Amino acid sequence: MGDNLKQRTIGAIKWSAFDRFGQQAIQFVIGLILARWFFSSFDYGQLGSIAVFSALAFILVESGFTQALIRKQDADEIDFSTVFFFNVFIAIAIYAILFAAMPLIAAYFKEPELIVLGRTLFIVIILTSLYLVPIAKLTKKMDFRSIALINLTAVLVSSVVALIMAFNGVKVWTLVVQQIVFHFVRLIGYYAVLKWIPRVIFKFQIIKGFSRFSFNLLFTSFLNVIFNNLFVFILGRKSMQEVGNYTYANKLNETTNYTFQSILNSSSYPVFAKVQNDDERFRRIYREFARKISIITFPVILTLIAIAQPLILVLLSDKWAAAIPYYQLLCASSIFATLYTLTISALNARGRSKETFHIELIKKSIILIAIAACFQFGVLAMLGGYALGNIVSYFISVLFLKKEIKHFIRHQITDFILPLIIGIIIAASCYVLSFIISNIYILLISQVLLAGILYLFSIKKFYPELIDKAVNYIKTILKKQ
């Protein structure tokens, strides 16, 4: 990796990590306060049942064009302006469709109140469409510092608004307004930093040209959202409380899983795009990403599965006890999610969006078969099938990457096998403590301390260079003070 690109990559990862971990840390704390003292699973069930449709709308509005703009080496103002107006037009059209469809959606979930909630929440679809191109421009320049500061400002402001509303007795509307404020602040922030005004121009040929690459991403993302929220539709006909338990368990899982994935996706994709035609350099960068992310994700996710019960009972109280098995199974489904995301990002950067769409079709087929086979055994069995389908899908994606950049399967496995073993040992050690300690507060503290000690010992033993880099980085920071 060339020195300039290497430094920019390190900066990209640093600011992406600061952005995602900062957002998730704030949202995690605020979410705990709201869930523990103010809201019930029913409230989160209401939000979760309509949030699915806004997530699908985001995918349709973006249409894969953001990645297409980033990938195009010579994208100009005509490209950016054309995509901007296309995004806004699609957003308005989708909002109108969802506005009209809300009575049907509310009827499906048997909750009339969802009509007004949905029509209000879906305003964020239009707000998002207005700042997608500015995100692409900043990402293309690898200006992740500005993106991070804008996002953190948005999450702070929206969280303060949510707390004020919650303390004043506002229920589910707090969660809706929080989303609207978050996207509005992002909109203001991106234009304040970028100072960009789209040109009044639209060329359909540009949309047509991007569509060959982008529509495969669109279909892939659309499938992802549907399958990630499949259980909302299954549980929604049964109980809004169950939807809430699943929604919040998924939210907790995404605190770690989505953070890792978004850091990888935002930082790795522009780097891969810059070296897309150099196979040897591409493989080297891919392996560097894979090794570093594996030593973090496997121990963290496996440990969270092991300590899930005391973690949720202590943080959220026993009123959320029903969410524990949902959380554990969703974490299990995410074990290989970051490596899968890295593989998809690499293939997309090489222009293989058609192949990634095929991978997603295979993945969804496997998940559907697994869920159908487990349907008669209940929701938890179906979630187990869902987790198995996600794990198998990663190993299928490995075959596509091998073919594309000649990255041998044994090398791909070598990059994560030691972190996986370390994670299993740490998780098993923490789980054993649950048979020894009965007090959940002492148990949770003991498990976290044990996990931290074992993790640091493993890093020092098997990855001493990471310790050295961390120490040198801290020394550099201190010298600047």
Secondary structure as a PSIPRED ss2 file (coil, helix, strand):
# PSIPRED VFORMAT (PSIPRED V4.0)

   1 M C   1.000  0.000  0.000
   2 G C   1.000  0.000  0.000
   3 D H   0.000  1.000  0.000
   4 N H   0.000  1.000  0.000
   5 L H   0.000  1.000  0.000
   6 K H   0.000  1.000  0.000
   7 Q H   0.000  1.000  0.000
   8 R H   0.000  1.000  0.000
   9 T H   0.000  1.000  0.000
  10 I H   0.000  1.000  0.000
  11 G H   0.000  1.000  0.000
  12 A H   0.000  1.000  0.000
  13 I H   0.000  1.000  0.000
  14 K H   0.000  1.000  0.000
  15 W H   0.000  1.000  0.000
  16 S H   0.000  1.000  0.000
  17 A H   0.000  1.000  0.000
  18 F H   0.000  1.000  0.000
  19 D H   0.000  1.000  0.000
  20 R H   0.000  1.000  0.000
  21 F H   0.000  1.000  0.000
  22 G H   0.000  1.000  0.000
  23 Q H   0.000  1.000  0.000
  24 Q H   0.000  1.000  0.000
  25 A H   0.000  1.000  0.000
  26 I H   0.000  1.000  0.000
  27 Q H   0.000  1.000  0.000
  28 F H   0.000  1.000  0.000
  29 V H   0.000  1.000  0.000
  30 I H   0.000  1.000  0.000
  31 G H   0.000  1.000  0.000
  32 L H   0.000  1.000  0.000
  33 I H   0.000  1.000  0.000
  34 L H   0.000  1.000  0.000
  35 A H   0.000  1.000  0.000
  36 R H   0.000  1.000  0.000
  37 W H   0.000  1.000  0.000
  38 F H   0.000  1.000  0.000
  39 F C   1.000  0.000  0.000
  40 S C   1.000  0.000  0.000
  41 S H   0.000  1.000  0.000
  42 F H   0.000  1.000  0.000
  43 D H   0.000  1.000  0.000
  44 Y H   0.000  1.000  0.000
  45 G H   0.000  1.000  0.000
  46 Q H   0.000  1.000  0.000
  47 L H   0.000  1.000  0.000
  48 G H   0.000  1.000  0.000
  49 S H   0.000  1.000  0.000
  50 I H   0.000  1.000  0.000
  51 A H   0.000  1.000  0.000
  52 V H   0.000  1.000  0.000
  53 F H   0.000  1.000  0.000
  54 S H   0.000  1.000  0.000
  55 A H   0.000  1.000  0.000
  56 L H   0.000  1.000  0.000
  57 A H   0.000  1.000  0.000
  58 F H   0.000  1.000  0.000
  59 I H   0.000  1.000  0.000
  60 L H   0.000  1.000  0.000
  61 V H   0.000  1.000  0.000
  62 E H   0.000  1.000  0.000
  63 S C   1.000  0.000  0.000
  64 G C   1.000  0.000  0.000
  65 F H   0.000  1.000  0.000
  66 T H   0.000  1.000  0.000
  67 Q H   0.000  1.000  0.000
  68 A H   0.000  1.000  0.000
  69 L H   0.000  1.000  0.000
  70 I H   0.000  1.000  0.000
  71 R H   0.000  1.000  0.000
  72 K C   1.000  0.000  0.000
  73 Q C   1.000  0.000  0.000
  74 D C   1.000  0.000  0.000
  75 A C   1.000  0.000  0.000
  76 D C   1.000  0.000  0.000
  77 E H   0.000  1.000  0.000
  78 I H   0.000  1.000  0.000
  79 D H   0.000  1.000  0.000
  80 F H   0.000  1.000  0.000
  81 S H   0.000  1.000  0.000
  82 T H   0.000  1.000  0.000
  83 V H   0.000  1.000  0.000
  84 F H   0.000  1.000  0.000
  85 F H   0.000  1.000  0.000
  86 F H   0.000  1.000  0.000
  87 N H   0.000  1.000  0.000
  88 V H   0.000  1.000  0.000
  89 F H   0.000  1.000  0.000
  90 I H   0.000  1.000  0.000
  91 A H   0.000  1.000  0.000
  92 I H   0.000  1.000  0.000
  93 A H   0.000  1.000  0.000
  94 I H   0.000  1.000  0.000
  95 Y H   0.000  1.000  0.000
  96 A H   0.000  1.000  0.000
  97 I H   0.000  1.000  0.000
  98 L H   0.000  1.000  0.000
  99 F H   0.000  1.000  0.000
 100 A H   0.000  1.000  0.000
 101 A H   0.000  1.000  0.000
 102 M H   0.000  1.000  0.000
 103 P H   0.000  1.000  0.000
 104 L H   0.000  1.000  0.000
 105 I H   0.000  1.000  0.000
 106 A H   0.000  1.000  0.000
 107 A H   0.000  1.000  0.000
 108 Y H   0.000  1.000  0.000
 109 F H   0.000  1.000  0.000
 110 K C   1.000  0.000  0.000
 111 E C   1.000  0.000  0.000
 112 P C   1.000  0.000  0.000
 113 E C   1.000  0.000  0.000
 114 L H   0.000  1.000  0.000
 115 I H   0.000  1.000  0.000
 116 V H   0.000  1.000  0.000
 117 L H   0.000  1.000  0.000
 118 G H   0.000  1.000  0.000
 119 R H   0.000  1.000  0.000
 120 T H   0.000  1.000  0.000
 121 L H   0.000  1.000  0.000
 122 F C   1.000  0.000  0.000
 123 I H   0.000  1.000  0.000
 124 V H   0.000  1.000  0.000
 125 I H   0.000  1.000  0.000
 126 I H   0.000  1.000  0.000
 127 L H   0.000  1.000  0.000
 128 T H   0.000  1.000  0.000
 129 S H   0.000  1.000  0.000
 130 L C   1.000  0.000  0.000
 131 Y C   1.000  0.000  0.000
 132 L H   0.000  1.000  0.000
 133 V H   0.000  1.000  0.000
 134 P H   0.000  1.000  0.000
 135 I H   0.000  1.000  0.000
 136 A H   0.000  1.000  0.000
 137 K H   0.000  1.000  0.000
 138 L H   0.000  1.000  0.000
 139 T H   0.000  1.000  0.000
 140 K H   0.000  1.000  0.000
 141 K C   1.000  0.000  0.000
 142 M C   1.000  0.000  0.000
 143 D C   1.000  0.000  0.000
 144 F H   0.000  1.000  0.000
 145 R H   0.000  1.000  0.000
 146 S H   0.000  1.000  0.000
 147 I H   0.000  1.000  0.000
 148 A H   0.000  1.000  0.000
 149 L H   0.000  1.000  0.000
 150 I H   0.000  1.000  0.000
 151 N H   0.000  1.000  0.000
 152 L H   0.000  1.000  0.000
 153 T H   0.000  1.000  0.000
 154 A H   0.000  1.000  0.000
 155 V H   0.000  1.000  0.000
 156 L H   0.000  1.000  0.000
 157 V H   0.000  1.000  0.000
 158 S H   0.000  1.000  0.000
 159 S H   0.000  1.000  0.000
 160 V H   0.000  1.000  0.000
 161 V H   0.000  1.000  0.000
 162 A H   0.000  1.000  0.000
 163 L H   0.000  1.000  0.000
 164 I H   0.000  1.000  0.000
 165 M H   0.000  1.000  0.000
 166 A H   0.000  1.000  0.000
 167 F H   0.000  1.000  0.000
 168 N C   1.000  0.000  0.000
 169 G C   1.000  0.000  0.000
 170 V C   1.000  0.000  0.000
 171 K C   1.000  0.000  0.000
 172 V H   0.000  1.000  0.000
 173 W H   0.000  1.000  0.000
 174 T H   0.000  1.000  0.000
 175 L H   0.000  1.000  0.000
 176 V H   0.000  1.000  0.000
 177 V H   0.000  1.000  0.000
 178 Q H   0.000  1.000  0.000
 179 Q H   0.000  1.000  0.000
 180 I H   0.000  1.000  0.000
 181 V H   0.000  1.000  0.000
 182 F H   0.000  1.000  0.000
 183 H H   0.000  1.000  0.000
 184 F H   0.000  1.000  0.000
 185 V H   0.000  1.000  0.000
 186 R H   0.000  1.000  0.000
 187 L H   0.000  1.000  0.000
 188 I H   0.000  1.000  0.000
 189 G H   0.000  1.000  0.000
 190 Y H   0.000  1.000  0.000
 191 Y H   0.000  1.000  0.000
 192 A H   0.000  1.000  0.000
 193 V H   0.000  1.000  0.000
 194 L H   0.000  1.000  0.000
 195 K C   1.000  0.000  0.000
 196 W C   1.000  0.000  0.000
 197 I C   1.000  0.000  0.000
 198 P C   1.000  0.000  0.000
 199 R C   1.000  0.000  0.000
 200 V C   1.000  0.000  0.000
 201 I C   1.000  0.000  0.000
 202 F C   1.000  0.000  0.000
 203 K C   1.000  0.000  0.000
 204 F H   0.000  1.000  0.000
 205 Q H   0.000  1.000  0.000
 206 I H   0.000  1.000  0.000
 207 I H   0.000  1.000  0.000
 208 K H   0.000  1.000  0.000
 209 G H   0.000  1.000  0.000
 210 F H   0.000  1.000  0.000
 211 S H   0.000  1.000  0.000
 212 R H   0.000  1.000  0.000
 213 F H   0.000  1.000  0.000
 214 S H   0.000  1.000  0.000
 215 F H   0.000  1.000  0.000
 216 N H   0.000  1.000  0.000
 217 L H   0.000  1.000  0.000
 218 L H   0.000  1.000  0.000
 219 F H   0.000  1.000  0.000
 220 T H   0.000  1.000  0.000
 221 S H   0.000  1.000  0.000
 222 F H   0.000  1.000  0.000
 223 L H   0.000  1.000  0.000
 224 N H   0.000  1.000  0.000
 225 V H   0.000  1.000  0.000
 226 I H   0.000  1.000  0.000
 227 F H   0.000  1.000  0.000
 228 N H   0.000  1.000  0.000
 229 N C   1.000  0.000  0.000
 230 L H   0.000  1.000  0.000
 231 F H   0.000  1.000  0.000
 232 V H   0.000  1.000  0.000
 233 F H   0.000  1.000  0.000
 234 I H   0.000  1.000  0.000
 235 L H   0.000  1.000  0.000
 236 G H   0.000  1.000  0.000
 237 R C   1.000  0.000  0.000
 238 K C   1.000  0.000  0.000
 239 S C   1.000  0.000  0.000
 240 M H   0.000  1.000  0.000
 241 Q H   0.000  1.000  0.000
 242 E H   0.000  1.000  0.000
 243 V H   0.000  1.000  0.000
 244 G H   0.000  1.000  0.000
 245 N H   0.000  1.000  0.000
 246 Y H   0.000  1.000  0.000
 247 T H   0.000  1.000  0.000
 248 Y H   0.000  1.000  0.000
 249 A H   0.000  1.000  0.000
 250 N H   0.000  1.000  0.000
 251 K H   0.000  1.000  0.000
 252 L H   0.000  1.000  0.000
 253 N H   0.000  1.000  0.000
 254 E H   0.000  1.000  0.000
 255 T H   0.000  1.000  0.000
 256 T H   0.000  1.000  0.000
 257 N H   0.000  1.000  0.000
 258 Y H   0.000  1.000  0.000
 259 T H   0.000  1.000  0.000
 260 F H   0.000  1.000  0.000
 261 Q H   0.000  1.000  0.000
 262 S H   0.000  1.000  0.000
 263 I H   0.000  1.000  0.000
 264 L H   0.000  1.000  0.000
 265 N H   0.000  1.000  0.000
 266 S H   0.000  1.000  0.000
 267 S H   0.000  1.000  0.000
 268 S H   0.000  1.000  0.000
 269 Y H   0.000  1.000  0.000
 270 P H   0.000  1.000  0.000
 271 V H   0.000  1.000  0.000
 272 F H   0.000  1.000  0.000
 273 A H   0.000  1.000  0.000
 274 K H   0.000  1.000  0.000
 275 V C   1.000  0.000  0.000
 276 Q C   1.000  0.000  0.000
 277 N C   1.000  0.000  0.000
 278 D C   1.000  0.000  0.000
 279 D H   0.000  1.000  0.000
 280 E H   0.000  1.000  0.000
 281 R H   0.000  1.000  0.000
 282 F H   0.000  1.000  0.000
 283 R H   0.000  1.000  0.000
 284 R H   0.000  1.000  0.000
 285 I H   0.000  1.000  0.000
 286 Y H   0.000  1.000  0.000
 287 R H   0.000  1.000  0.000
 288 E H   0.000  1.000  0.000
 289 F H   0.000  1.000  0.000
 290 A H   0.000  1.000  0.000
 291 R H   0.000  1.000  0.000
 292 K H   0.000  1.000  0.000
 293 I H   0.000  1.000  0.000
 294 S H   0.000  1.000  0.000
 295 I H   0.000  1.000  0.000
 296 I H   0.000  1.000  0.000
 297 T H   0.000  1.000  0.000
 298 F H   0.000  1.000  0.000
 299 P H   0.000  1.000  0.000
 300 V H   0.000  1.000  0.000
 301 I H   0.000  1.000  0.000
 302 L H   0.000  1.000  0.000
 303 T H   0.000  1.000  0.000
 304 L H   0.000  1.000  0.000
 305 I H   0.000  1.000  0.000
 306 A H   0.000  1.000  0.000
 307 I C   1.000  0.000  0.000
 308 A H   0.000  1.000  0.000
 309 Q H   0.000  1.000  0.000
 310 P H   0.000  1.000  0.000
 311 L H   0.000  1.000  0.000
 312 I H   0.000  1.000  0.000
 313 L H   0.000  1.000  0.000
 314 V H   0.000  1.000  0.000
 315 L H   0.000  1.000  0.000
 316 L H   0.000  1.000  0.000
 317 S C   1.000  0.000  0.000
 318 D H   0.000  1.000  0.000
 319 K H   0.000  1.000  0.000
 320 W H   0.000  1.000  0.000
 321 A H   0.000  1.000  0.000
 322 A H   0.000  1.000  0.000
 323 A H   0.000  1.000  0.000
 324 I H   0.000  1.000  0.000
 325 P H   0.000  1.000  0.000
 326 Y H   0.000  1.000  0.000
 327 Y H   0.000  1.000  0.000
 328 Q H   0.000  1.000  0.000
 329 L H   0.000  1.000  0.000
 330 L H   0.000  1.000  0.000
 331 C H   0.000  1.000  0.000
 332 A H   0.000  1.000  0.000
 333 S H   0.000  1.000  0.000
 334 S C   1.000  0.000  0.000
 335 I C   1.000  0.000  0.000
 336 F C   1.000  0.000  0.000
 337 A H   0.000  1.000  0.000
 338 T H   0.000  1.000  0.000
 339 L H   0.000  1.000  0.000
 340 Y H   0.000  1.000  0.000
 341 T H   0.000  1.000  0.000
 342 L H   0.000  1.000  0.000
 343 T H   0.000  1.000  0.000
 344 I H   0.000  1.000  0.000
 345 S H   0.000  1.000  0.000
 346 A H   0.000  1.000  0.000
 347 L H   0.000  1.000  0.000
 348 N H   0.000  1.000  0.000
 349 A H   0.000  1.000  0.000
 350 R C   1.000  0.000  0.000
 351 G C   1.000  0.000  0.000
 352 R C   1.000  0.000  0.000
 353 S H   0.000  1.000  0.000
 354 K H   0.000  1.000  0.000
 355 E H   0.000  1.000  0.000
 356 T H   0.000  1.000  0.000
 357 F H   0.000  1.000  0.000
 358 H H   0.000  1.000  0.000
 359 I H   0.000  1.000  0.000
 360 E H   0.000  1.000  0.000
 361 L H   0.000  1.000  0.000
 362 I H   0.000  1.000  0.000
 363 K H   0.000  1.000  0.000
 364 K H   0.000  1.000  0.000
 365 S H   0.000  1.000  0.000
 366 I H   0.000  1.000  0.000
 367 I H   0.000  1.000  0.000
 368 L H   0.000  1.000  0.000
 369 I H   0.000  1.000  0.000
 370 A H   0.000  1.000  0.000
 371 I H   0.000  1.000  0.000
 372 A H   0.000  1.000  0.000
 373 A H   0.000  1.000  0.000
 374 C H   0.000  1.000  0.000
 375 F H   0.000  1.000  0.000
 376 Q H   0.000  1.000  0.000
 377 F H   0.000  1.000  0.000
 378 G C   1.000  0.000  0.000
 379 V H   0.000  1.000  0.000
 380 L H   0.000  1.000  0.000
 381 A H   0.000  1.000  0.000
 382 M H   0.000  1.000  0.000
 383 L H   0.000  1.000  0.000
 384 G H   0.000  1.000  0.000
 385 G H   0.000  1.000  0.000
 386 Y H   0.000  1.000  0.000
 387 A H   0.000  1.000  0.000
 388 L H   0.000  1.000  0.000
 389 G H   0.000  1.000  0.000
 390 N H   0.000  1.000  0.000
 391 I H   0.000  1.000  0.000
 392 V H   0.000  1.000  0.000
 393 S H   0.000  1.000  0.000
 394 Y H   0.000  1.000  0.000
 395 F H   0.000  1.000  0.000
 396 I H   0.000  1.000  0.000
 397 S H   0.000  1.000  0.000
 398 V H   0.000  1.000  0.000
 399 L H   0.000  1.000  0.000
 400 F H   0.000  1.000  0.000
 401 L H   0.000  1.000  0.000
 402 K H   0.000  1.000  0.000
 403 K H   0.000  1.000  0.000
 404 E H   0.000  1.000  0.000
 405 I H   0.000  1.000  0.000
 406 K C   1.000  0.000  0.000
 407 H C   1.000  0.000  0.000
 408 F C   1.000  0.000  0.000
 409 I H   0.000  1.000  0.000
 410 R H   0.000  1.000  0.000
 411 H H   0.000  1.000  0.000
 412 Q H   0.000  1.000  0.000
 413 I H   0.000  1.000  0.000
 414 T H   0.000  1.000  0.000
 415 D H   0.000  1.000  0.000
 416 F H   0.000  1.000  0.000
 417 I H   0.000  1.000  0.000
 418 L H   0.000  1.000  0.000
 419 P H   0.000  1.000  0.000
 420 L H   0.000  1.000  0.000
 421 I H   0.000  1.000  0.000
 422 I H   0.000  1.000  0.000
 423 G H   0.000  1.000  0.000
 424 I H   0.000  1.000  0.000
 425 I H   0.000  1.000  0.000
 426 I H   0.000  1.000  0.000
 427 A H   0.000  1.000  0.000
 428 A H   0.000  1.000  0.000
 429 S H   0.000  1.000  0.000
 430 C H   0.000  1.000  0.000
 431 Y H   0.000  1.000  0.000
 432 V H   0.000  1.000  0.000
 433 L H   0.000  1.000  0.000
 434 S C   1.000  0.000  0.000
 435 F C   1.000  0.000  0.000
 436 I C   1.000  0.000  0.000
 437 I C   1.000  0.000  0.000
 438 S C   1.000  0.000  0.000
 439 N C   1.000  0.000  0.000
 440 I H   0.000  1.000  0.000
 441 Y H   0.000  1.000  0.000
 442 I H   0.000  1.000  0.000
 443 L H   0.000  1.000  0.000
 444 L H   0.000  1.000  0.000
 445 I H   0.000  1.000  0.000
 446 S H   0.000  1.000  0.000
 447 Q H   0.000  1.000  0.000
 448 V H   0.000  1.000  0.000
 449 L H   0.000  1.000  0.000
 450 L H   0.000  1.000  0.000
 451 A H   0.000  1.000  0.000
 452 G H   0.000  1.000  0.000
 453 I H   0.000  1.000  0.000
 454 L H   0.000  1.000  0.000
 455 Y H   0.000  1.000  0.000
 456 L H   0.000  1.000  0.000
 457 F H   0.000  1.000  0.000
 458 S H   0.000  1.000  0.000
 459 I H   0.000  1.000  0.000
 460 K H   0.000  1.000  0.000
 461 K H   0.000  1.000  0.000
 462 F H   0.000  1.000  0.000
 463 Y C   1.000  0.000  0.000
 464 P H   0.000  1.000  0.000
 465 E H   0.000  1.000  0.000
 466 L H   0.000  1.000  0.000
 467 I H   0.000  1.000  0.000
 468 D H   0.000  1.000  0.000
 469 K H   0.000  1.000  0.000
 470 A H   0.000  1.000  0.000
 471 V H   0.000  1.000  0.000
 472 N H   0.000  1.000  0.000
 473 Y H   0.000  1.000  0.000
 474 I H   0.000  1.000  0.000
 475 K H   0.000  1.000  0.000
 476 T H   0.000  1.000  0.000
 477 I H   0.000  1.000  0.000
 478 L H   0.000  1.000  0.000
 479 K H   0.000  1.000  0.000
 480 K H   0.000  1.000  0.000
 481 Q C   1.000  0.000  0.000
